[in-house]
Amino acid sequence: MRRGADASRARKRRRRRPGAFYALLVVLAAVAVSTAKAVSNAGAAGSEVKAPPAAPSPTWTGTASGEMKTQGTKAPLHHAYAVVVRPRNAAADETRLVLSEEPVPLEVLEELLRLLPSFAFRGVEVVLGAGGGASAVFFHHDELPAGLEVREVAKLVPAATGPGRLAGRVVFDDPGFSFGIDATFDAPLFRPPARPSKAADPGLLPAAQAKAALEEQGLELTPSAFDRIVGEGDVEAVRLFLAAGMPASTGEPRGSVLETAIERGHAEVVRALLAGGADPNGVGYAGRPLLAVAAEGQEVDVVRALVAGGADVMRKGAGNATALHAAAEAGKLDVVELLLAAGAKVTARTTMGWTALHSAVRRGDLPMVKSLIAAGADVPRDRKELLELARSAKSPDVERAIRGTPATPKP
């Protein structure tokens, strides 16, 4: 990562509803008071009634020794948690190391690994990569942007420890940053127990079930989260967003989630959005028809999804260019043939008078030239210009194909 202002390095994580941590503290305090009263009453009733044995120490807490530097001040790090999680759509488990100034309740820790909580958490969350290195670090401090993230800068030096534990030292101390960490730690590897899924509650309406499923994956029902998931190509999560009530037309007319899916080449997501009501004849951020955007820059399956979803193959963009022009210019023969089969006119001209054949000849693309001629390109009208383009492209094969076309158009 290049150095610069801290603000340019920050990427914010999603926030939960405010007050979750404080509500948890209230519940814990109430339980503690109730337990104390019960023990006191039992002692008053008779010596034969004994207080319940002390609960065993939690098996998910560890210790740390070090500090987190923030804006010239330092916060101690005393507690360590090495939590094994399975990230959404991941094929393997991942270990998250959390180092904190104060103890983190288990319920809050589980939420921390999915979302940025609203309580004043001070510490770091280190994402350990497949090789055991620190692939990313999230900083949590009231003097820093929420969920500040840095990648590939922290170093993790493991230490020998017993089975089922993680120990070592994690360091990030770069003078180009006003924040950093240096701490040793020792913690048991802990996998949080699975919780019952609210999404399977038969008493919830389908939209509420879908929303619960999203929340269980750490996803908020917001347009920005929807656009991000679309960009990732997670079609199952996209369907959950749609089922939870997020419009497939989000972002239209320009900068839509459909445009995101097209630009990333996610054909299945394109199909899901079109089935949900997205506009196949929409335009991209620059005002180009989305079909032309796909025809120029994506594989044929994305174009096929748009055509099957109702895209107009003859919709014109700037300069009267169609998707066929875009595909020919990009040299995509399979897309050209798909568009021709869907009804695109091979004789369509731009305001400059060019057809798709002009682009193919200029590129010296013999297979495409033959395909367009077979589809009925108007060679007689443009013969002189096409021959000049073929000579400029230094393609004698294309020149021969043009000369071999009858001088009069097909009836």
C-alpha positions as a printed NumPy array, in Angstrom:
array([[  0.   ,   0.   ,   0.   ],
       [  1.412,   3.406,  -0.921],
       [  1.69 ,   5.904,   1.855],
       [ -0.516,   8.953,   2.089],
       [ -3.238,  10.462,   4.212],
       [ -4.854,   7.989,   6.559],
       [ -8.291,   8.89 ,   5.243],
       [ -7.41 ,   7.556,   1.772],
       [ -6.565,   4.183,   3.285],
       [ -9.823,   3.775,   5.168],
       [-12.548,   1.434,   4.056],
       [-15.592,   1.446,   6.302],
       [-17.376,  -1.694,   7.354],
       [-21.086,  -1.895,   7.92 ],
       [-22.7  ,  -0.72 ,  11.182],
       [-25.211,  -2.547,  13.296],
       [-28.165,  -1.059,  15.04 ],
       [-27.007,   1.22 ,  17.885],
       [-27.209,   0.033,  21.457],
       [-26.637,  -3.681,  20.961],
       [-23.649,  -3.753,  23.306],
       [-25.294,  -1.666,  25.966],
       [-28.411,  -3.824,  25.86 ],
       [-26.167,  -6.831,  26.418],
       [-24.522,  -5.198,  29.409],
       [-27.921,  -4.439,  30.924],
       [-28.958,  -8.076,  30.553],
       [-25.69 ,  -9.313,  32.095],
       [-26.046,  -6.887,  35.002],
       [-29.603,  -8.018,  35.657],
       [-28.516, -11.661,  35.687],
       [-25.691, -10.857,  38.122],
       [-28.035,  -9.024,  40.518],
       [-30.586, -11.839,  40.383],
       [-27.921, -14.457,  41.109],
       [-26.553, -12.461,  44.052],
       [-30.015, -12.172,  45.597],
       [-30.668, -15.882,  45.192],
       [-27.414, -16.804,  46.926],
       [-28.092, -14.345,  49.764],
       [-31.615, -15.702,  50.336],
       [-30.395, -19.274,  50.288],
       [-27.793, -18.487,  52.954],
       [-30.418, -16.889,  55.172],
       [-32.744, -19.88 ,  54.897],
       [-30.249, -22.348,  56.274],
       [-26.638, -23.434,  56.167],
       [-27.6  , -26.702,  54.425],
       [-28.312, -24.777,  51.214],
       [-25.058, -24.133,  49.396],
       [-24.322, -21.574,  46.709],
       [-23.97 , -23.044,  43.243],
       [-20.399, -23.828,  42.22 ],
       [-18.538, -21.168,  40.294],
       [-18.881, -21.441,  36.552],
       [-15.798, -22.781,  34.807],
       [-13.563, -20.26 ,  33.087],
       [-14.539, -19.565,  29.493],
       [-12.604, -21.574,  26.931],
       [-12.562, -18.842,  24.311],
       [-10.554, -16.104,  26.05 ],
       [ -6.816, -15.505,  25.847],
       [ -4.299, -12.894,  26.898],
       [ -2.326, -10.212,  25.132],
       [  0.484,  -7.876,  26.06 ],
       [  1.134,  -4.863,  23.919],
       [ -0.407,  -1.684,  22.594],
       [ -2.21 ,  -0.014,  19.747],
       [ -0.934,   3.377,  18.62 ],
       [ -3.508,   5.899,  17.43 ],
       [ -2.841,   9.539,  16.549],
       [  0.152,   9.719,  18.872],
       [ -1.584,   8.095,  21.847],
       [ -1.356,   4.479,  22.938],
       [ -4.018,   2.048,  24.113],
       [ -3.013,  -1.155,  25.916],
       [ -4.061,  -4.53 ,  24.54 ],
       [ -4.766,  -7.082,  27.277],
       [ -7.166,  -9.638,  25.797],
       [ -6.861, -12.023,  22.84 ],
       [ -9.404, -14.127,  20.956],
       [ -8.547, -16.5  ,  18.098],
       [-11.864, -17.301,  16.467],
       [-12.275, -19.812,  13.65 ],
       [-14.988, -18.765,  11.21 ],
       [-16.19 , -19.778,   7.767],
       [-16.51 , -16.614,   5.663],
       [-19.542, -16.308,   3.443],
       [-19.171, -18.43 ,   0.307],
       [-15.659, -19.498,   1.33 ],
       [-14.444, -23.049,   0.795],
       [-12.244, -23.119,   3.905],
       [-12.188, -21.816,   7.452],
       [-10.43 , -18.592,   8.389],
       [ -8.946, -17.497,  11.694],
       [ -9.616, -14.005,  13.036],
       [ -7.384, -12.737,  15.809],
       [ -9.009, -10.057,  17.985],
       [ -6.845,  -8.086,  20.424],
       [ -8.672,  -5.666,  22.715],
       [ -8.213,  -3.284,  25.586],
       [-11.271,  -4.541,  27.498],
       [-12.863,  -8.006,  27.56 ],
       [-15.214,  -8.629,  24.655],
       [-18.371, -10.632,  25.496],
       [-18.83 , -13.666,  23.276],
       [-22.05 , -12.37 ,  21.729],
       [-20.365,  -9.102,  20.827],
       [-17.296, -10.924,  19.505],
       [-19.444, -12.938,  17.115],
       [-21.016,  -9.744,  15.807],
       [-17.637,  -8.049,  15.539],
       [-16.453, -10.716,  13.125],
       [-19.357,  -9.93 ,  10.775],
       [-20.16 ,  -6.256,  11.301],
       [-18.739,  -3.171,  12.897],
       [-20.567,  -2.858,  16.235],
       [-21.797,   0.454,  17.547],
       [-20.168,   0.183,  20.97 ],
       [-16.822,   1.845,  21.724],
       [-14.561,  -1.111,  21.005],
       [-10.849,  -0.461,  21.192],
       [ -8.615,  -2.978,  19.568],
       [ -7.71 ,  -4.68 ,  16.32 ],
       [ -9.066,  -7.532,  14.262],
       [ -6.378,  -9.402,  12.309],
       [ -7.456, -11.587,   9.401],
       [ -5.066, -14.497,   9.059],
       [ -4.549, -15.727,   5.508],
       [ -4.212, -19.3  ,   4.291],
       [ -0.465, -19.241,   4.96 ],
       [ -0.925, -17.939,   8.478],
       [  0.167, -14.393,   7.689],
       [ -1.763, -11.249,   8.562],
       [ -3.578, -10.499,   5.305],
       [ -5.609,  -7.61 ,   6.722],
       [ -5.996,  -5.625,   9.925],
       [ -9.072,  -3.667,  11.033],
       [ -8.497,  -0.921,  13.573],
       [-11.257,  -0.008,  16.02 ],
       [-10.779,   3.177,  18.025],
       [-12.833,   6.297,  18.607],
       [-10.009,   8.437,  17.181],
       [ -9.907,   6.546,  13.881],
       [-12.392,   6.178,  11.009],
       [-14.83 ,   3.365,  11.686],
       [-13.432,   0.02 ,  10.634],
       [-10.163,   1.382,   9.229],
       [ -8.585,  -1.392,   7.182],
       [ -5.032,  -1.941,   5.999],
       [ -3.838,  -4.91 ,   3.948],
       [ -0.552,  -6.741,   3.532],
       [  1.321,  -4.548,   6.   ],
       [  1.153,  -6.305,   9.375],
       [  3.545,  -9.114,  10.256],
       [  2.563, -12.13 ,  12.306],
       [  5.348, -14.115,  13.958],
       [  3.866, -17.342,  15.379],
       [  5.178, -18.823,  18.599],
       [  5.288, -22.427,  19.732],
       [  2.241, -23.379,  21.762],
       [  0.092, -26.341,  22.668],
       [ -2.453, -27.949,  20.335],
       [ -5.622, -25.976,  19.774],
       [ -3.989, -22.658,  20.586],
       [ -2.564, -19.726,  18.669],
       [  0.291, -17.623,  20.014],
       [  2.858, -15.192,  18.703],
       [  3.473, -11.543,  17.996],
       [  1.711,  -9.229,  15.56 ],
       [  3.405,  -5.994,  14.529],
       [  2.456,  -3.079,  12.304],
       [  4.663,  -0.064,  12.901],
       [  5.166,   2.035,   9.782],
       [  6.14 ,   5.734,  10.097],
       [  3.894,   6.507,   7.123],
       [  0.851,   5.805,   9.267],
       [ -0.353,   7.493,  12.451],
       [ -1.619,   4.179,  13.805],
       [ -0.088,   0.779,  14.443],
       [  0.113,  -2.236,  16.727],
       [  2.754,  -4.285,  18.522],
       [  1.514,  -7.074,  20.782],
       [  2.18 , -10.633,  21.814],
       [ -0.744, -12.963,  22.429],
       [ -1.78 , -16.465,  23.428],
       [ -5.352, -17.667,  22.915],
       [ -7.26 , -20.898,  22.364],
       [ -8.645, -21.505,  18.897],
       [-12.385, -21.147,  19.31 ],
       [-15.258, -21.862,  16.961],
       [-18.512, -20.171,  18.051],
       [-21.402, -22.615,  18.407],
       [-24.001, -22.518,  15.668],
       [-27.126, -20.569,  16.498],
       [-30.638, -21.511,  15.422],
       [-31.468, -19.888,  12.121],
       [-34.255, -17.313,  12.225],
       [-34.57 , -17.692,   8.483],
       [-36.145, -21.108,   9.017],
       [-38.875, -19.763,  11.314],
       [-42.166, -20.807,   9.673],
       [-43.93 , -17.969,  11.451],
       [-42.077, -15.362,   9.4  ],
       [-43.246, -14.118,   6.036],
       [-40.931, -14.955,   3.096],
       [-39.545, -11.403,   2.969],
       [-38.752, -11.497,   6.694],
       [-37.115, -14.918,   6.297],
       [-34.919, -13.603,   3.498],
       [-33.954, -10.562,   5.554],
       [-33.082, -12.797,   8.517],
       [-30.929, -14.955,   6.249],
       [-29.077, -11.86 ,   5.082],
       [-28.497, -10.697,   8.646],
       [-27.119, -14.109,   9.57 ],
       [-24.579, -13.68 ,   6.781],
       [-23.637, -10.226,   8.02 ],
       [-25.403,  -8.448,   5.149],
       [-27.529,  -5.351,   5.556],
       [-30.549,  -4.681,   3.387],
       [-29.165,  -1.501,   1.826],
       [-28.557,  -0.434,  -1.795],
       [-24.808,  -0.185,  -1.259],
       [-24.604,  -3.692,   0.206],
       [-26.772,  -4.97 ,  -2.653],
       [-24.487,  -3.407,  -5.264],
       [-21.435,  -4.934,  -3.576],
       [-22.958,  -8.408,  -3.529],
       [-23.986,  -8.05 ,  -7.176],
       [-20.402,  -7.111,  -7.999],
       [-19.149, -10.203,  -6.19 ],
       [-21.396, -12.377,  -8.334],
       [-23.073, -14.073,  -5.373],
       [-26.309, -15.01 ,  -7.111],
       [-27.807, -16.746,  -4.065],
       [-27.295, -13.66 ,  -1.916],
       [-28.684, -11.519,  -4.744],
       [-31.849, -13.631,  -4.719],
       [-32.096, -13.148,  -0.939],
       [-31.889,  -9.38 ,  -1.382],
       [-34.636,  -9.504,  -3.996],
       [-36.808, -11.763,  -1.831],
       [-36.305,  -9.399,   1.127],
       [-37.715,  -6.519,  -0.915],
       [-34.69 ,  -4.843,  -2.498],
       [-35.754,  -3.656,  -5.989],
       [-33.931,  -5.224,  -8.921],
       [-34.028,  -1.749, -10.466],
       [-31.81 ,  -0.315,  -7.719],
       [-29.64 ,   2.455,  -9.138],
       [-31.55 ,   2.886, -12.388],
       [-31.463,   4.607, -14.777],
       [-27.669,   5.049, -14.521],
       [-25.273,   3.356, -12.185],
       [-27.685,   0.466, -11.649],
       [-26.918,  -2.869, -10.066],
       [-27.64 ,  -4.423, -13.468],
       [-24.818,  -2.366, -14.918],
       [-22.568,  -3.627, -12.124],
       [-23.443,  -7.239, -12.945],
       [-22.779,  -6.664, -16.643],
       [-19.458,  -4.922, -16.091],
       [-18.302,  -7.776, -13.832],
       [-19.477, -10.396, -16.329],
       [-21.879, -12.195, -13.957],
       [-24.411, -13.717, -16.354],
       [-26.377, -15.577, -13.674],
       [-26.767, -12.401, -11.647],
       [-27.893, -10.572, -14.796],
       [-30.588, -13.219, -15.269],
       [-31.69 , -12.948, -11.634],
       [-31.972,  -9.162, -11.827],
       [-33.877,  -9.239, -15.11 ],
       [-36.264, -11.828, -13.674],
       [-36.731,  -9.488, -10.708],
       [-37.713,  -6.541, -12.881],
       [-34.483,  -4.782, -13.909],
       [-34.668,  -2.885, -17.201],
       [-32.865,  -4.772, -20.002],
       [-32.977,  -1.617, -22.143],
       [-31.384,   0.603, -19.552],
       [-28.275,   2.653, -20.034],
       [-24.964,   2.667, -18.255],
       [-23.404,   5.471, -16.263],
       [-22.004,   7.005, -19.47 ],
       [-25.383,   6.832, -21.213],
       [-24.618,   3.82 , -23.43 ],
       [-27.229,   1.091, -23.853],
       [-26.362,  -1.77 , -21.527],
       [-26.581,  -4.269, -24.389],
       [-23.849,  -2.381, -26.236],
       [-21.746,  -2.299, -23.068],
       [-22.064,  -6.069, -22.76 ],
       [-21.517,  -6.7  , -26.476],
       [-18.258,  -4.823, -26.416],
       [-16.768,  -5.916, -23.116],
       [-18.276,  -9.203, -21.945],
       [-18.619, -12.84 , -22.921],
       [-21.483, -14.042, -25.062],
       [-23.381, -15.512, -22.09 ],
       [-23.924, -12.048, -20.603],
       [-25.224, -10.763, -23.944],
       [-27.442, -13.832, -24.267],
       [-28.924, -13.154, -20.826],
       [-29.805,  -9.583, -21.804],
       [-31.312, -10.595, -25.137],
       [-33.349, -13.353, -23.487],
       [-34.475, -10.811, -20.894],
       [-35.939,  -8.479, -23.513],
       [-33.08 ,  -6.207, -24.599],
       [-33.738,  -4.458, -27.914],
       [-30.938,  -5.555, -30.252],
       [-31.529,  -2.497, -32.443],
       [-31.392,   0.125, -29.707],
       [-29.043,   2.896, -30.767],
       [-26.58 ,   4.794, -28.679],
       [-24.355,   7.76 , -29.428],
       [-23.79 ,   8.199, -33.167],
       [-26.57 ,   5.68 , -33.908],
       [-24.229,   2.818, -33.03 ],
       [-25.903,  -0.467, -32.099],
       [-24.722,  -3.421, -30.074],
       [-23.761,  -5.108, -33.368],
       [-21.372,  -2.255, -34.114],
       [-19.866,  -2.614, -30.634],
       [-19.367,  -6.367, -30.98 ],
       [-17.834,  -6.066, -34.446],
       [-15.46 ,  -3.355, -33.304],
       [-14.392,  -5.556, -30.366],
       [-13.856,  -8.579, -32.633],
       [-16.412, -10.78 , -30.893],
       [-17.667, -13.122, -33.586],
       [-19.81 , -15.221, -31.243],
       [-21.584, -12.092, -29.994],
       [-22.049, -10.809, -33.555],
       [-23.662, -14.077, -34.613],
       [-25.893, -14.123, -31.512],
       [-27.12 , -10.595, -32.224],
       [-27.735, -11.367, -35.908],
       [-29.737, -14.447, -34.935],
       [-31.743, -12.269, -32.505],
       [-32.74 ,  -9.854, -35.277],
       [-29.97 ,  -7.256, -35.396],
       [-29.773,  -5.625, -38.85 ],
       [-26.428,  -6.17 , -40.537],
       [-27.021,  -3.06 , -42.663],
       [-27.515,  -0.708, -39.696],
       [-25.351,   2.391, -40.086],
       [-23.879,   4.911, -37.714],
       [-24.163,   8.63 , -38.368],
       [-20.812,   8.308, -40.158],
       [-22.29 ,   5.713, -42.478],
       [-20.397,   2.741, -41.112],
       [-21.776,  -0.75 , -40.746],
       [-20.445,  -3.594, -38.627],
       [-18.673,  -4.853, -41.765],
       [-16.582,  -1.702, -41.932],
       [-15.193,  -2.439, -38.453],
       [-14.499,  -6.083, -39.303],
       [-12.692,  -5.155, -42.54 ],
       [-10.626,  -2.456, -40.842],
       [ -9.515,  -5.042, -38.29 ],
       [ -8.672,  -7.591, -40.976],
       [-10.99 , -10.103, -39.31 ],
       [-11.693, -12.599, -42.121],
       [-14.056, -14.951, -40.199],
       [-16.225, -12.021, -39.113],
       [-16.142, -10.49 , -42.599],
       [-17.41 , -13.75 , -44.07 ],
       [-20.124, -14.037, -41.404],
       [-21.378, -10.493, -42.008],
       [-21.329, -10.913, -45.795],
       [-23.307, -14.152, -45.443],
       [-25.814, -12.289, -43.265],
       [-26.479,  -9.79 , -46.062],
       [-24.038,  -6.936, -45.579],
       [-24.39 ,  -4.343, -48.342],
       [-21.007,  -4.866, -49.995],
       [-21.991,  -3.394, -53.413],
       [-22.818,  -0.043, -51.872],
       [-19.639,   0.146, -49.836],
       [-17.255,  -1.841, -52.078],
       [-14.77 ,   0.965, -52.798],
       [-14.524,   2.03 , -49.164],
       [-14.273,  -1.548, -47.946],
       [-11.447,  -2.338, -50.365],
       [ -9.516,   0.697, -49.176],
       [ -9.954,  -0.448, -45.573],
       [ -8.783,  -3.962, -46.478],
       [ -5.659,  -2.619, -48.143],
       [ -4.941,  -0.388, -45.152],
       [ -5.302,  -3.438, -42.889],
       [ -2.829,  -5.319, -45.149],
       [ -5.256,  -8.2  , -45.385],
       [ -5.303,  -9.662, -48.908],
       [ -7.698, -12.428, -47.769],
       [-10.267,  -9.87 , -46.673],
       [ -9.723,  -7.937, -49.909],
       [-10.388, -11.092, -51.927],
       [-13.552, -11.764, -49.902],
       [-14.837,  -8.273, -50.733],
       [-13.952,  -8.613, -54.429],
       [-15.607, -12.027, -54.573],
       [-18.971, -10.662, -53.47 ],
       [-21.475, -10.118, -56.32 ],
       [-21.659,  -6.572, -57.642],
       [-25.373,  -6.407, -57.031],
       [-27.035,  -7.006, -53.672],
       [-29.011, -10.151, -53.014],
       [-32.705,  -9.828, -53.866]])
